[in-house]
């Protein structure tokens, strides 16, 4: 995973990838840990349906997904999820309405670089279907009956696992 050419501390070219998780500068001893990024996903359920989105960009362009995304600096998971739902679906959801479900590790390839994420999934039960206005990163939003969800059509591994687990135990 040698993608960095120069040490961010001293500028030398003495970086080596070690133990599959960090770079070490042979010249100054600086260690850069390549930690997992945090991401969130929402299971929005209205009676016997859940909301699935269609990915507008790679990875997994055109495949199904749950709404959500990456956590920004200084955000809680719930803040990030509410922000992402607002950006992707134009739905204002208060942070305290989310119910934590579970998390999975994931691989996310972007621009030929493998990123690792820890994806936390949350549930929001809805009495009525809200008006959806799709925004960034989403090509389409679909309400799908839980009995009709096909896991093979979900692009990202962690999302596929999360939806499968939810369907098995939560629906």
N, CA, C and O of each residue as an XYZ file, in Angstrom:
684
protein
N       0.837     -1.198      0.000
C       0.000      0.000      0.000
C       0.872      1.249      0.000
O       0.545      2.234      0.661
N       1.932      1.215     -0.705
C       2.827      2.365     -0.767
C       2.249      3.384     -1.746
O       2.443      3.246     -2.954
N       1.555      4.387     -1.264
C       0.994      5.435     -2.104
C       1.567      6.808     -1.749
O       1.543      7.727     -2.568
N       2.075      6.939     -0.538
C       2.672      8.202     -0.135
C       4.158      8.158     -0.467
O       4.826      7.158     -0.206
N       4.667      9.222     -1.032
C       6.065      9.249     -1.426
C       6.964      9.996     -0.448
O       8.163      9.727     -0.379
N       6.397     10.928      0.305
C       7.209     11.765      1.173
C       6.647     11.782      2.586
O       5.431     11.756      2.780
N       7.529     11.825      3.563
C       7.134     11.904      4.963
C       6.453     13.247      5.219
O       7.011     14.285      4.863
N       5.259     13.258      5.827
C       4.582     14.523      6.100
C       5.266     15.334      7.213
O       4.953     16.509      7.404
N       6.196     14.709      7.943
C       6.887     15.406      9.029
C       8.193     16.048      8.565
O       8.421     17.233      8.806
N       9.060     15.263      7.893
C      10.377     15.793      7.511
C      10.562     15.956      6.003
O      11.530     16.578      5.566
N       9.646     15.406      5.205
C       9.716     15.556      3.753
C      10.605     14.555      3.042
O      10.735     14.620      1.820
N      11.218     13.638      3.761
C      12.119     12.673      3.118
C      11.320     11.607      2.369
O      10.107     11.481      2.537
N      12.033     10.846      1.540
C      11.417      9.740      0.805
C      11.602      8.414      1.528
O      11.524      7.358      0.901
N      11.845      8.448      2.830
C      12.152      7.247      3.580
C      10.958      6.551      4.208
O      11.093      5.962      5.281
N       9.785      6.600      3.570
C       8.597      5.960      4.135
C       8.531      4.487      3.784
O       8.813      4.099      2.650
N       8.156      3.662      4.762
C       7.893      2.245      4.513
C       6.551      1.891      5.144
O       6.192      2.387      6.212
N       5.821      1.021      4.454
C       4.504      0.548      4.927
C       4.753     -0.633      5.850
O       5.408     -1.599      5.459
N       4.229     -0.564      7.088
C       4.507     -1.607      8.080
C       3.230     -2.154      8.690
O       2.259     -1.427      8.902
N       3.250     -3.426      8.964
C       2.200     -4.123      9.698
C       0.804     -3.896      9.135
O      -0.188     -4.009      9.854
N       0.731     -3.571      7.831
C      -0.553     -3.371      7.151
C      -1.419     -2.295      7.785
O      -2.640     -2.310      7.623
N      -0.790     -1.335      8.523
C      -1.627     -0.294      9.127
C      -0.955      1.052      9.299
O      -1.636      2.022      9.631
N       0.346      1.161      9.090
C       0.949      2.482      9.234
C       2.206      2.629      8.378
O       2.830      1.649      7.971
N       2.552      3.893      8.121
C       3.792      4.223      7.451
C       4.800      4.655      8.510
O       4.448      5.283      9.509
N       6.050      4.309      8.272
C       7.131      4.677      9.184
C       8.211      5.391      8.377
O       8.616      4.924      7.312
N       8.672      6.531      8.898
C       9.744      7.258      8.228
C      11.076      6.763      8.781
O      11.371      6.918      9.966
N      11.874      6.161      7.896
C      13.178      5.640      8.294
C      14.157      6.759      8.642
O      15.159      6.510      9.313
N      13.886      7.986      8.198
C      14.804      9.096      8.454
C      14.540      9.803      9.776
O      15.480     10.095     10.515
N      13.255     10.087     10.091
C      12.973     10.851     11.321
C      12.193     10.066     12.372
O      12.019     10.543     13.493
N      11.716      8.856     12.021
C      10.985      8.032     12.981
C       9.496      8.352     13.084
O       8.806      7.778     13.926
N       8.989      9.252     12.251
C       7.567      9.602     12.285
C       6.723      8.388     11.883
O       7.079      7.647     10.966
N       5.609      8.198     12.579
C       4.671      7.120     12.258
C       3.332      7.753     11.876
O       2.775      8.560     12.619
N       2.833      7.368     10.706
C       1.506      7.793     10.283
C       0.605      6.571     10.283
O       0.797      5.648      9.492
N      -0.399      6.568     11.190
C      -1.348      5.452     11.265
C      -2.470      5.684     10.273
O      -3.068      6.759     10.228
N      -2.742      4.682      9.495
C      -3.825      4.759      8.510
C      -5.071      4.119      9.126
O      -5.401      2.968      8.838
N      -5.753      4.883      9.977
C      -6.912      4.374     10.731
C      -8.168      4.345      9.872
O      -8.242      4.993      8.828
N      -9.141      3.590     10.329
C     -10.422      3.498      9.628
C     -11.177      4.817      9.743
O     -11.117      5.490     10.772
N     -11.880      5.174      8.691
C     -12.762      6.333      8.696
C     -14.131      5.898      9.212
O     -14.523      4.742      9.048
N     -14.849      6.818      9.829
C     -16.195      6.533     10.322
C     -17.230      6.905      9.261
O     -17.127      7.941      8.604
N     -18.225      6.037      9.113
C     -19.328      6.288      8.186
C     -20.622      5.823      8.848
O     -20.602      5.014      9.775
N     -21.739      6.343      8.363
C     -23.050      6.037      8.942
C     -24.044      5.701      7.840
O     -23.926      6.179      6.711
N     -25.024      4.872      8.183
C     -26.082      4.513      7.254
C     -27.414      4.467      7.976
O     -27.474      4.124      9.157
N     -28.480      4.810      7.271
C     -29.814      4.881      7.864
C     -30.738      3.839      7.276
O     -30.868      3.720      6.058
N     -31.382      3.082      8.155
C     -32.504      2.242      7.760
C     -33.750      3.050      8.105
O     -34.128      3.169      9.270
N     -34.378      3.599      7.075
C     -35.633      4.337      7.241
C     -36.756      3.358      6.919
O     -36.876      2.892      5.786
N     -37.582      3.047      7.927
C     -38.649      2.063      7.733
C     -40.003      2.728      7.929
O     -40.229      3.464      8.889
N     -40.882      2.449      7.000
C     -42.277      2.881      7.097
C     -43.130      1.626      6.883
O     -43.256      1.111      5.772
N     -43.698      1.169      7.972
C     -44.478     -0.072      7.985
C     -43.642     -1.244      7.460
O     -42.659     -1.620      8.100
N     -44.001     -1.824      6.323
C     -43.276     -3.002      5.823
C     -42.311     -2.659      4.686
O     -41.968     -3.521      3.878
N     -41.875     -1.394      4.625
C     -40.951     -0.967      3.577
C     -39.737     -0.268      4.186
O     -39.814      0.330      5.260
N     -38.613     -0.360      3.472
C     -37.436      0.430      3.835
C     -37.034      1.258      2.617
O     -37.333      0.904      1.477
N     -36.352      2.364      2.888
C     -35.905      3.244      1.817
C     -34.497      2.849      1.394
O     -33.577      2.831      2.212
N     -34.335      2.533      0.113
C     -33.032      2.257     -0.464
C     -32.738      3.321     -1.505
O     -33.642      3.811     -2.182
N     -31.476      3.671     -1.624
C     -31.068      4.647     -2.623
C     -30.255      3.948     -3.702
O     -29.755      2.840     -3.507
N     -30.134      4.611     -4.833
C     -29.300      4.130     -5.933
C     -28.072      5.038     -5.973
O     -28.197      6.262     -6.013
N     -26.880      4.427     -5.963
C     -25.637      5.182     -5.924
C     -25.411      5.935     -7.238
O     -25.529      5.370     -8.325
N     -25.087      7.211     -7.110
C     -24.866      8.087     -8.254
C     -23.408      8.070     -8.723
O     -23.110      8.448     -9.855
N     -22.500      7.626     -7.838
C     -21.063      7.638     -8.131
C     -20.437      6.303     -7.727
O     -21.027      5.524     -6.978
N     -19.248      6.062     -8.233
C     -18.464      4.918     -7.772
C     -17.917      5.191     -6.380
O     -17.734      6.355     -6.023
N     -17.655      4.192     -5.603
C     -17.780      2.784     -5.938
C     -19.239      2.339     -6.000
O     -20.113      2.938     -5.374
N     -19.476      1.309     -6.744
C     -20.790      0.661     -6.850
C     -21.842      1.537     -7.520
O     -23.014      1.501     -7.144
N     -21.435      2.313     -8.499
C     -22.336      3.151     -9.279
C     -23.534      2.346     -9.758
O     -23.370      1.266    -10.324
N     -24.751      2.872     -9.531
C     -25.973      2.244    -10.011
C     -26.523      1.143     -9.127
O     -27.602      0.614     -9.396
N     -25.801      0.790     -8.080
C     -26.276     -0.275     -7.191
C     -27.034      0.338     -6.010
O     -26.962      1.542     -5.762
N     -27.755     -0.514     -5.297
C     -28.537     -0.036     -4.156
C     -27.643      0.216     -2.946
O     -26.558     -0.350     -2.817
N     -28.139      1.090     -2.061
C     -27.401      1.512     -0.888
C     -28.415      1.979      0.149
O     -29.603      2.112     -0.144
N     -27.942      2.219      1.339
C     -28.720      2.937      2.341
C     -28.263      4.389      2.310
O     -27.100      4.658      2.012
N     -29.143      5.319      2.608
C     -28.683      6.707      2.685
C     -27.699      6.855      3.846
O     -27.826      6.193      4.876
N     -26.721      7.732      3.657
C     -25.720      7.973      4.687
C     -24.423      8.398      4.055
O     -24.383      8.757      2.878
N     -23.350      8.360      4.839
C     -22.063      8.769      4.302
C     -21.013      8.888      5.384
O     -21.159      8.346      6.480
N     -19.949      9.607      5.058
C     -18.812      9.746      5.957
C     -19.072     10.771      7.051
O     -19.802     11.744      6.860
N     -18.461     10.528      8.191
C     -18.546     11.440      9.335
C     -17.455     12.493      9.173
O     -16.292     12.161      8.947
N     -17.837     13.771      9.289
C     -16.870     14.863      9.232
C     -16.217     15.066     10.596
O     -16.722     14.608     11.621
N     -15.081     15.766     10.582
C     -14.419     16.112     11.838
C     -15.392     16.826     12.769
O     -16.213     17.627     12.321
N     -15.301     16.542     14.029
C     -16.068     17.201     15.097
C     -17.564     16.907     15.049
O     -18.349     17.630     15.663
N     -17.973     15.866     14.338
C     -19.373     15.461     14.314
C     -19.547     14.187     15.127
O     -18.663     13.332     15.157
N     -20.701     14.067     15.788
C     -21.072     12.771     16.344
C     -21.626     11.930     15.197
O     -21.914     12.453     14.120
N     -21.773     10.637     15.428
C     -22.352      9.779     14.402
C     -23.765     10.236     14.051
O     -24.149     10.259     12.881
N     -24.528     10.595     15.072
C     -25.914     11.024     14.846
C     -25.981     12.354     14.092
O     -26.844     12.537     13.233
N     -25.074     13.280     14.410
C     -25.027     14.542     13.666
C     -24.709     14.284     12.198
O     -25.340     14.845     11.302
N     -23.723     13.428     11.971
C     -23.341     13.108     10.596
C     -24.507     12.481      9.836
O     -24.747     12.824      8.679
N     -25.227     11.572     10.475
C     -26.335     10.907      9.799
C     -27.448     11.900      9.481
O     -28.010     11.865      8.386
N     -27.769     12.768     10.408
C     -28.795     13.789     10.138
C     -28.357     14.715      9.009
O     -29.174     15.074      8.161
N     -27.084     15.109      8.980
C     -26.571     15.956      7.898
C     -26.655     15.221      6.563
O     -27.118     15.782      5.570
N     -26.206     13.962      6.541
C     -26.239     13.195      5.290
C     -27.664     12.995      4.773
O     -27.903     13.090      3.569
N     -28.600     12.722      5.661
C     -29.997     12.528      5.246
C     -30.569     13.833      4.694
O     -31.358     13.820      3.749
N     -30.175     14.940      5.278
C     -30.604     16.242      4.763
C     -30.014     16.492      3.375
O     -30.720     16.942      2.473
N     -28.718     16.200      3.201
C     -28.058     16.421      1.913
C     -28.573     15.483      0.828
O     -28.777     15.905     -0.311
N     -28.785     14.223      1.168
C     -29.145     13.227      0.157
C     -30.635     13.160     -0.141
O     -31.031     12.877     -1.272
N     -31.470     13.421      0.875
C     -32.909     13.215      0.718
C     -33.752     14.436      1.042
O     -34.975     14.402      0.908
N     -33.102     15.519      1.470
C     -33.785     16.747      1.869
C     -34.780     16.494      3.008
O     -35.870     17.064      3.043
N     -34.371     15.623      3.936
C     -35.200     15.318      5.107
C     -34.523     15.846      6.365
O     -33.415     15.425      6.697
N     -35.180     16.761      7.063
C     -34.612     17.205      8.345
C     -34.987     16.205      9.445
O     -36.164     16.035      9.764
N     -33.981     15.552     10.016
C     -34.205     14.567     11.075
C     -33.395     14.994     12.296
O     -32.182     15.184     12.207
N     -34.060     15.144     13.421
C     -33.354     15.501     14.658
C     -32.406     14.377     15.057
O     -32.742     13.200     14.924
N     -31.241     14.733     15.540
C     -30.206     13.758     15.906
C     -30.668     12.757     16.957
O     -30.219     11.611     16.960
N     -31.552     13.174     17.840
C     -31.982     12.293     18.934
C     -33.030     11.263     18.500
O     -33.472     10.458     19.320
N     -33.429     11.276     17.233
C     -34.433     10.320     16.760
C     -33.826      9.000     16.285
O     -34.551      8.019     16.121
N     -32.521      8.957     16.064
C     -31.883      7.755     15.536
C     -31.729      6.704     16.616
O     -31.368      7.020     17.750
N     -32.002      5.450     16.268
C     -31.781      4.309     17.175
C     -30.657      3.446     16.605
O     -30.768      2.899     15.508
N     -29.581      3.337     17.370
C     -28.419      2.570     16.929
C     -28.784      1.103     16.742
O     -29.483      0.518     17.569
N     -28.305      0.512     15.643
C     -28.524     -0.909     15.361
C     -27.255     -1.728     15.584
O     -27.212     -2.576     16.475
N     -26.218     -1.478     14.773
C     -24.987     -2.254     14.822
C     -23.973     -1.613     13.884
O     -24.279     -0.635     13.202
N     -22.758     -2.172     13.852
C     -21.727     -1.643     12.949
C     -20.980     -2.786     12.273
O     -20.975     -3.919     12.753
N     -20.352     -2.462     11.151
C     -19.529     -3.407     10.399
C     -18.310     -2.683      9.855
O     -18.360     -1.488      9.561
N     -17.218     -3.420      9.725
C     -16.066     -2.898      9.008
C     -16.331     -3.013      7.513
O     -17.100     -3.866      7.071
N     -15.690     -2.149      6.747
C     -15.926     -2.140      5.306
C     -14.657     -1.716      4.574
O     -13.786     -1.059      5.145
N     -14.567     -2.098      3.313
C     -13.526     -1.610      2.403
C     -14.219     -0.695      1.401
O     -15.300     -1.003      0.899
N     -13.580      0.428      1.121
C     -14.164      1.434      0.242
C     -13.070      1.889     -0.710
O     -12.178      2.639     -0.313
N     -13.125      1.445     -1.964
C     -12.102      1.836     -2.925
C     -12.533      3.102     -3.654
O     -13.624      3.180     -4.219
N     -11.652      4.083     -3.624
C     -11.934      5.352     -4.288
C     -10.639      5.839     -4.939
O      -9.601      5.919     -4.282
N     -10.703      6.157     -6.210
C      -9.552      6.647     -6.970
C      -8.360      5.693     -6.836
O      -7.224      6.127     -6.647
N      -8.632      4.402     -6.933
C      -7.615      3.349     -6.873
C      -6.895      3.247     -5.533
O      -5.812      2.668     -5.452
N      -7.486      3.802     -4.491
C      -6.922      3.675     -3.146
C      -7.954      2.971     -2.279
O      -9.133      3.325     -2.284
N      -7.497      1.974     -1.537
C      -8.370      1.219     -0.641
C      -8.448      1.933      0.716
O      -7.444      2.087      1.412
N      -9.656      2.360      1.068
C      -9.905      2.953      2.380
C     -10.632      1.907      3.216
O     -11.355      1.062      2.687
N     -10.433      1.975      4.498
C     -11.151      1.105      5.410
C     -12.056      1.982      6.264
O     -11.651      3.048      6.727
N     -13.277      1.521      6.463
C     -14.240      2.294      7.239
C     -14.859      1.422      8.318
O     -14.862      0.194      8.230
N     -15.370      2.077      9.318
C     -16.241      1.443     10.296
C     -17.603      2.088     10.097
O     -17.771      3.283     10.338
N     -18.564      1.307      9.664
C     -19.888      1.811      9.297
C     -20.885      1.496     10.401
O     -21.112      0.333     10.737
N     -21.478      2.547     10.963
C     -22.493      2.411     12.014
C     -23.868      2.605     11.384
O     -24.079      3.539     10.610
N     -24.795      1.721     11.721
C     -26.133      1.758     11.136
C     -27.167      2.099     12.191
O     -27.105      1.630     13.328
N     -28.122      2.927     11.786
C     -29.164      3.424     12.668
C     -30.529      3.200     12.029
O     -30.649      3.093     10.809
N     -31.553      3.130     12.873
C     -32.933      2.934     12.440
C     -33.769      4.157     12.776
O     -33.601      4.770     13.831
N     -34.667      4.503     11.872
C     -35.700      5.495     12.150
C     -37.017      4.933     11.642
O     -37.181      4.681     10.448
N     -37.957      4.741     12.567
C     -39.310      4.275     12.218
C     -40.156      5.487     11.843
O     -40.190      6.478     12.573
N     -40.833      5.406     10.710
C     -41.672      6.503     10.229
C     -43.121      6.041     10.147
O     -43.397      4.921      9.716
N     -44.039      6.898     10.557
C     -45.464      6.568     10.460
C     -45.969      6.753      9.042
O     -46.806      5.989      8.563
N     -45.450      7.778      8.376
C     -45.832      8.075      6.998
C     -44.581      8.300      6.171
O     -43.543      8.714      6.688
N     -44.690      8.026      4.890
C     -43.561      8.264      3.999
C     -43.403      9.766      3.783
O     -44.352     10.450      3.399
N     -42.204     10.268      4.030
C     -41.974     11.696      3.811
C     -41.746     11.993      2.333
O     -41.480     11.093      1.537
N     -41.854     13.263      1.986
C     -41.536     13.684      0.626
C     -40.019     13.671      0.487
O     -39.313     14.318      1.260
N     -39.527     12.940     -0.490
C     -38.097     12.797     -0.737
C     -37.717     13.681     -1.920
O     -38.367     13.639     -2.965
N     -36.675     14.471     -1.758
C     -36.087     15.239     -2.846
C     -34.618     14.849     -2.879
O     -33.843     15.244     -2.007
N     -34.235     14.069     -3.892
C     -32.871     13.543     -3.904
C     -31.865     14.665     -4.157
O     -32.121     15.620     -4.889
N     -30.714     14.501     -3.517
C     -29.640     15.479     -3.628
C     -28.355     14.814     -4.063
O     -28.355     13.909     -4.897
N     -27.244     15.282     -3.479
C     -25.926     14.778     -3.876
C     -25.756     13.295     -3.573
O     -26.337     12.773     -2.622
N     -24.966     12.636     -4.381
C     -24.587     11.235     -4.227
C     -25.715     10.226     -4.442
O     -25.473      9.023     -4.344
N     -26.918     10.667     -4.727
C     -28.048      9.752     -4.883
C     -28.662      9.941     -6.271
O     -29.005     11.057     -6.660
N     -28.796      8.846     -7.005
C     -29.429      8.902     -8.316
C     -30.942      8.728     -8.207
O     -31.703      9.264     -9.013
N     -31.365      7.965     -7.192
C     -32.783      7.643     -7.028
C     -33.002      7.137     -5.607
O     -32.089      6.608     -4.974
N     -34.225      7.307     -5.120
C     -34.624      6.738     -3.827
C     -35.858      5.873     -4.065
O     -36.779      6.269     -4.779
N     -35.863      4.670     -3.449
C     -36.962      3.722     -3.659
C     -37.422      3.154     -2.326
O     -36.611      2.743     -1.497
N     -38.737      3.135     -2.135
C     -39.302      2.400     -1.009
C     -39.493      0.962     -1.480
O     -40.126      0.716     -2.507
N     -38.945      0.024     -0.730
C     -38.989     -1.385     -1.127
C     -39.578     -2.191      0.031
O     -39.164     -2.046      1.182
N     -40.541     -3.035     -0.293
C     -41.096     -3.932      0.737
C     -39.970     -4.825      1.238
O     -39.164     -5.322      0.451
N     -39.918     -5.023      2.540
C     -38.817     -5.804      3.116
C     -38.746     -7.199      2.508
O     -37.651     -7.738      2.345
N     -39.884     -7.797      2.170
C     -39.886     -9.147      1.581
C     -39.336     -9.147      0.158
O     -38.998    -10.207     -0.369
N     -39.242     -7.966     -0.478
C     -38.775     -7.871     -1.860
C     -37.327     -7.399     -1.990
O     -36.822     -7.277     -3.106
N     -36.663     -7.137     -0.891
C     -35.273     -6.673     -0.952
C     -34.378     -7.810     -1.428
O     -34.433     -8.916     -0.893
N     -33.555     -7.536     -2.433
C     -32.578     -8.518     -2.908
C     -31.191     -8.023     -2.500
O     -30.709     -7.002     -2.990
N     -30.571     -8.759     -1.606
C     -29.280     -8.341     -1.059
C     -28.208     -8.237     -2.136
O     -27.293     -7.422     -2.013
N     -28.302     -9.048     -3.191
C     -27.309     -9.034     -4.262
C     -27.282     -7.703     -5.006
O     -26.282     -7.388     -5.650
N     -28.345     -6.920     -4.934
C     -28.402     -5.647     -5.644
C     -27.801     -4.498     -4.830
O     -27.734     -3.365     -5.305
N     -27.363     -4.796     -3.599
C     -26.751     -3.783     -2.732
C     -25.247     -3.835     -2.960
O     -24.630     -4.894     -2.853
N     -24.662     -2.680     -3.274
C     -23.274     -2.630     -3.710
C     -22.222     -2.823     -2.635
O     -21.321     -3.645     -2.805
N     -22.308     -2.104     -1.554
C     -21.254     -2.130     -0.544
C     -21.458     -3.291      0.426
O     -22.569     -3.542      0.892
N     -20.373     -3.988      0.718
C     -20.433     -5.192      1.542
C     -21.044     -4.937      2.920
O     -21.890     -5.709      3.372
N     -20.627     -3.871      3.585
C     -21.146     -3.613      4.937
C     -22.633     -3.290      4.913
O     -23.368     -3.681      5.819
N     -23.077     -2.584      3.888
C     -24.494     -2.249      3.759
C     -25.304     -3.510      3.480
O     -26.390     -3.694      4.031
N     -24.775     -4.369      2.629
C     -25.443     -5.647      2.339
C     -25.595     -6.467      3.622
O     -26.660     -7.028      3.882
N     -24.525     -6.535      4.425
C     -24.593     -7.254      5.698
C     -25.597     -6.610      6.645
O     -26.375     -7.305      7.299
N     -25.581     -5.285      6.717
C     -26.478     -4.579      7.638
C     -27.938     -4.777      7.255
O     -28.777     -5.047      8.114
N     -28.241     -4.645      5.971
C     -29.626     -4.841      5.524
C     -30.043     -6.287      5.758
O     -31.159     -6.544      6.209
N     -29.160     -7.230      5.456
C     -29.472     -8.637      5.696
C     -29.754     -8.915      7.161
O     -30.709     -9.616      7.495
N     -28.929     -8.371      8.026
C     -29.136     -8.560      9.470
C     -30.428     -7.904      9.927
O     -31.182     -8.479     10.712
N     -30.684     -6.694      9.430
C     -31.933     -6.018      9.790
C     -33.139     -6.825      9.334
O     -34.090     -6.994     10.096
N     -33.113     -7.323      8.112
C     -34.237     -8.097      7.593
C     -34.437     -9.389      8.384
O     -35.568     -9.829      8.586
N     -33.344     -9.987      8.826
C     -33.432    -11.231      9.567
C     -33.977    -11.019     10.980
O     -34.781    -11.813     11.468
N     -33.535     -9.945     11.630
C     -33.888     -9.772     13.039
C     -34.778     -8.571     13.347
O     -35.443     -8.548     14.383
N     -34.799     -7.567     12.456
C     -35.475     -6.333     12.819
C     -36.782     -6.061     12.120
O     -37.541     -5.191     12.547
N     -37.062     -6.776     11.065
C     -38.287     -6.430     10.327
C     -39.453     -7.276     10.753
O     -40.556     -7.114     10.232
